[in-house]
Structures are given as C-alpha cells and as structure tokens.
Amino acid sequence: MAVSATPRPFLKWAGGKTQLTDALMARMPPAFGTYHEPFLGSGALFFRLYRERKLRRAILSDINPELIDTYLAIRDQPAAVIQLLAEFPYDKTFYYQLRARNPWEMSLAERAARMIYLNKTGYNGLYRVNRQGRFNVPFGRYKSPRYFDPENLLAVSRALQQAEIICAPFESVLTRAQAGDWVYFDPPYMPISETAHFTAYHADGFGLADQARLRDVCLRLTEMGVGVMVSNSDVPDIRDLYGRPCFRIDTVFANRAINSNGARRGKIAELVIVNYDCAGRSFDLRPRHMPDQHKAKTGANKPAQQTGEALPHEAQSQAGIA
Ligand SMILES: C[S@@+](CC[C@H](N)C(=O)[O-])C[C@H]1O[C@@H](n2cnc3c(N)ncnc32)[C@H](O)[C@@H]1O
C-alpha cells in the first residue's frame, strides 16, 4: 500500500490548531534541539513540522490516556489498527455497541480503532467523557465519514517513529527538556465567554490555577534556556499572566465557532506567546530581568503589534489565517 508523504492529523480535536499553523510556524525559533508538544491533541503543529522536515527528535505527550494509546498503536501496530477499521461499518447500532465497550478491556489496537471510529463518526468530532471517564458523544450523521484512511495512518505511523510518546501532565516536560530545545504549549484555552466550553477536554477541566502553573513552567524553562511558545485565548487573565519582560505576546486571528453549538463561526483574536527572539538567527531568549523603568520605556510588556515590532512573516501569517 502506498504511504502518503504528507501525514496529517488523524483525529478531529477541539481546539485543533490546523488553521493556526502558519502563524505558529512564523514564530518558530530558527534552530532547536528536541521539539516537545505536551498538549498534543491532534498534533497539528507536530505534523506540519514533520512535513516541512523541521524535526530531528520529538517528545509528544498529553494527559488523555486513550489519546496517547491511539498514537502508540498507530506508531507500533498500524496494520492491526487499519485492519480493524476496514471491518467497521458506518452504522448507528454498531456505533453505540462500540461506544458501550470498555476501552480498557480491549487490546491496544482495538482501543485505537475504537477511538478513531468514534471520533470520526460521532457528533461534531468531539472527545467528551462523562464523570466516570466514559466517552458519551452521540452518533453523528455524515455522508461518508473518513475513519478508514490507511494511507494517512501509515504516513502518521512513519512520522511517529522518531517520536517519544508519553501520557503525562504538562509539568513533566521540565524533567525532559534541555537547553536549546523548543516546547509548544497549546493548553485548553481560557474561556472567552460563559457559553464557550473550551475547557471540556478532560473530566478534570483546566482553570486559571492551571494556567498560572503553566506560566510558571514557562518561566522555569526560560531559566533553563529552553524556548517556549504558548497559544491561548485573548483574555485579560492570560495577558496578565504573561505580562513579563521575557515574553513577547502577539495577537493572531482564528476562525472559530463563536457560540456554544458551533453553528456560527467568526474571527476570534488569539494570543501566541514566545520567550525568544524568533526574528534573529540564533536562539536568543528574551531578557528576563528588565528593570521596570526600562520596561516602561521600551514597552516590552505590551503585545508586539502595539510596540510596532514585526516578525518577518507577520503579514503573510496574519493574512493566512484571516
Ligand atoms: C487545545 S487541546 C490541544 C490541541 C492540539 N494542539 C491540536 O492541534 O489538536 C489541549 C490538549 O491538552 C490536554 N490536556 C488537558 N489538561 C492537560 C494537562 N494537565 N497536562 C497535559 N495535557 C493536558 C487535553 O487532553 C487536550 O488534548
């Protein structure tokens, strides 16, 4: 079977970054060691970096064990996963039978095939679990859902051969990252309104205290000489958390669902935060301890757009996602 040279995300994931990847690529450091993605989801940026041959080594992690097992199965047993998916019919009764099965009583390949099938045939491609951690998304009505895509799964498997894949909370990146590495953090976003349930990825949710812990991890990584890039919603809490001289805050625009049922879409401002000078030739971390007076003069705490700082690809990336 032909292996596509262009692996793409094989899951639909809330908060997936496919349409933001131009803006993220424009802000990657010029050079880096290992790439870390600790809020992996569907891995849109990892696959883009792989396709553009920017990766030497990658460590991918997420707190969701079913998600991580799906990646492990595709990396290590792609033929078994593909064979199972080939036998799954697109049928409502089958969907509910498969959904009712306990994934932790299935083999690794079966668990992965179940995850891919439910993700691609369930309503809106959501991953949602109830309080007991059981997947509870209803059947979705599609003309021909693409859960059987062997070419892409083989390409994904090949891309994952060079990746370490770990089920872990984001803080554990501190024990793995080394000076010169690059970490992309794409946490569950801070909600922009009461009806935007962007935090429902995992039974535990992700609140302001978690966002603050993430910011502290970014400060620690800065001290270690590790480059970080963070995406999040453009809300005052996030601007406050990252309002430090070592961070540069850019505003980008993404096309997102703008009400709770996803029926209306519109351009939403989001933030991309980095701790390095991405326009330079080297991997320069931004100065951490700038005196307040200097900070006020240079406006180093303000978003780049307000300070007039521009990235080389700023115009293209803004246009790309507008
Ligand atoms: C916004 S999504 C990432 C989307 C991803 N960038 C993509 O392109 O699909 C956030 C991810 O963070 C994971 N997550 C939530 N809390 C976490 C935690 N404490 N540690 C690590 N991962 C976490 C969720 O399981 C989810 O997959």
The ligand as an SDF file (V2000), in Angstrom:
LIG
                    3D

 27 29  0  0  0  0  0  0  0  0999 V2000
   -6.2050   22.6440   22.8790 C   0  0  0  0  0  0  0  0  0  0  0  0
   -6.0120   20.8970   23.0000 S   0  0  0  0  0  0  0  0  0  0  0  0
   -4.5750   20.6940   22.0350 C   0  0  0  0  0  0  0  0  0  0  0  0
   -4.8940   20.7570   20.5800 C   0  0  0  0  0  0  0  0  0  0  0  0
   -3.7250   20.4100   19.6760 C   0  0  0  0  0  0  0  0  0  0  0  0
   -2.7200   21.4480   19.6430 N   0  0  0  0  0  0  0  0  0  0  0  0
   -4.2300   20.1240   18.2860 C   0  0  0  0  0  0  0  0  0  0  0  0
   -3.7120   20.6640   17.2880 O   0  0  0  0  0  0  0  0  0  0  0  0
   -5.1870   19.3260   18.1840 O   0  0  0  0  0  0  0  0  0  0  0  0
   -5.4670   20.6480   24.6420 C   0  0  0  0  0  0  0  0  0  0  0  0
   -4.9930   19.2450   24.9900 C   0  0  0  0  0  0  0  0  0  0  0  0
   -4.4590   19.3120   26.3190 O   0  0  0  0  0  0  0  0  0  0  0  0
   -4.7160   18.0840   27.0020 C   0  0  0  0  0  0  0  0  0  0  0  0
   -4.6010   18.3790   28.4490 N   0  0  0  0  0  0  0  0  0  0  0  0
   -5.5380   18.9090   29.2790 C   0  0  0  0  0  0  0  0  0  0  0  0
   -5.0350   19.0780   30.5120 N   0  0  0  0  0  0  0  0  0  0  0  0
   -3.7390   18.6550   30.4630 C   0  0  0  0  0  0  0  0  0  0  0  0
   -2.6900   18.5870   31.4250 C   0  0  0  0  0  0  0  0  0  0  0  0
   -2.8590   18.9850   32.6930 N   0  0  0  0  0  0  0  0  0  0  0  0
   -1.4900   18.1050   31.0380 N   0  0  0  0  0  0  0  0  0  0  0  0
   -1.3000   17.6930   29.7570 C   0  0  0  0  0  0  0  0  0  0  0  0
   -2.2690   17.7200   28.7950 N   0  0  0  0  0  0  0  0  0  0  0  0
   -3.4680   18.2070   29.1480 C   0  0  0  0  0  0  0  0  0  0  0  0
   -6.0790   17.6640   26.5040 C   0  0  0  0  0  0  0  0  0  0  0  0
   -6.2340   16.2670   26.6330 O   0  0  0  0  0  0  0  0  0  0  0  0
   -6.0500   18.1590   25.0270 C   0  0  0  0  0  0  0  0  0  0  0  0
   -5.6730   17.1120   24.1610 O   0  0  0  0  0  0  0  0  0  0  0  0
  1  2  1  0
  2  3  1  0
  2 10  1  0
  3  4  1  0
  4  5  1  0
  5  6  1  0
  5  7  1  0
  7  8  2  0
  7  9  1  0
 10 11  1  0
 11 12  1  0
 11 26  1  0
 12 13  1  0
 13 14  1  0
 13 24  1  0
 14 15  1  0
 14 23  1  0
 15 16  2  0
 16 17  1  0
 17 18  1  0
 17 23  2  0
 18 19  1  0
 18 20  2  0
 20 21  1  0
 21 22  2  0
 22 23  1  0
 24 25  1  0
 24 26  1  0
 26 27  1  0
M  CHG  2   2   1   9  -1
M  END
$$$$
